[in-house]
Amino acid sequence: MRVCRLKLCIFHTLFLFLGFIYSSITNAWEISGYVGLESLAFIEKPLYKEQHQHYISGVIEAELYHEWDNGTQSFAFVPYFRGSQHDSQRTHFDVRELTWLKAADTWELRLGIRKVFWGVTESNHLVDVINQRDTVENSDGEDKLGQPMINFAFIQDWGTVDLFILPWFRERTFAGEEGRLRPEPAVSGDLSEYDKSGYQRQVAYAIRWAHSMGDWDMGLSHFYGTSRDPIFLLKGAESGAVNLIPYYQNINQTGLDIQATLDSLLLKWEATIRVSESETAFATTAGFEYTFFNIMSSGIDIGLLSEYLYDSRGSTAATLMQNDFFVGARLALNDIQDSQLLAGVMVDRFSGAQFYNIEASRRFFDSFKFEVEARFFNGAIQTAPAYFLRQDSHFRMELSYHF
């Protein structure tokens, strides 16, 4: 009987101790994130025998956040994992963020891994050069890999100057042999090459000045280091096979982004000049967004978008957008479920090829979110860079639980 009481006492003490530890952690840290299940379904049959018509994957992302010293210091950790059916290259783990921040009145210092976004346009983000794209996540290019960095921000009335030291280059992710939205042959990411021996892990540097003056927001930036956008080389192997190899160049890129907010009208412009070992290129995206607010007192907003995209490299550019027009519409119901819809089409000015995009999302039951995306590719001619997408029109659906 005494032994049973002793065991019960030990168990009770251990339970209280674990409860104290859990309470201390949850009180000191903010924990959030989501888990989701995705269905990726293609309309046409695959071009290549290794591919499939339907893919299922699961995803989990968590964020642990803690601040102290009267809010002047904080720490954030955001791990990310996706497990994918069929395509082993899409199954991957990444640290999206692992950052310590120290803030003062006129400066901020961030150390660790972060995602940084620059830019104002909807259809293309020319000036956004800090993070590498995680293209196996989504074909829209919005998902980014975490980038190790040292970031010092100098904050003054005349603007904020951000200085970046980026000590580690990250290669782009690509779909594997069984994946969709890939060329033939599939990209051999493990055979990547660089324009300077040993520079695949070089330190990159960036600086950006950003300021708001009345209705105008602007940013001026410069980046020196390995380009996040590779070009692709076809090379034969000893086996007789042909490999498609990413080739990363060292670049200097100067970028400018400007947005004017004139009541319901947004004017947007991004432009870059990029100098590499092989060429000097100019690219720009410019357009507007006009929003009709609270239509007929319903609370619904509708925005109309139009942009023009140009790249001086033409068909040799490492992008599918060299001379294109984009038109679209954004719908926001402004309801408690945060229901949203974005639809648009990109049209190649010369070939007439079209890229249709529809994105919709809605929350329900407080913690759940349902997203639907539809992308259709039509009219790409055989000599166009987008020809490999001709049978890759697809629907993407994801149901996620947020905690």
Secondary structure as UniProt FT lines:
FT   HELIX           2..28
FT   STRAND          30..42
FT   TURN            49..50
FT   STRAND          54..68
FT   TURN            69..72
FT   STRAND          73..84
FT   TURN            88..90
FT   STRAND          92..103
FT   STRAND          107..114
FT   TURN            126..127
FT   TURN            135..137
FT   TURN            139..140
FT   STRAND          147..156
FT   TURN            157..158
FT   STRAND          159..166
FT   TURN            177..178
FT   HELIX           189..191
FT   STRAND          193..194
FT   TURN            197..198
FT   HELIX           199..201
FT   STRAND          204..213
FT   TURN            214..215
FT   STRAND          216..226
FT   STRAND          231..236
FT   TURN            238..239
FT   STRAND          242..248
FT   STRAND          250..262
FT   TURN            263..264
FT   STRAND          265..275
FT   STRAND          280..292
FT   HELIX           295..297
FT   STRAND          301..311
FT   TURN            312..313
FT   HELIX           314..316
FT   STRAND          323..332
FT   TURN            336..337
FT   STRAND          340..348
FT   TURN            349..351
FT   STRAND          354..364
FT   TURN            365..367
FT   STRAND          368..378
FT   TURN            382..383
FT   HELIX           385..389
FT   TURN            390..391
FT   STRAND          394..402
//
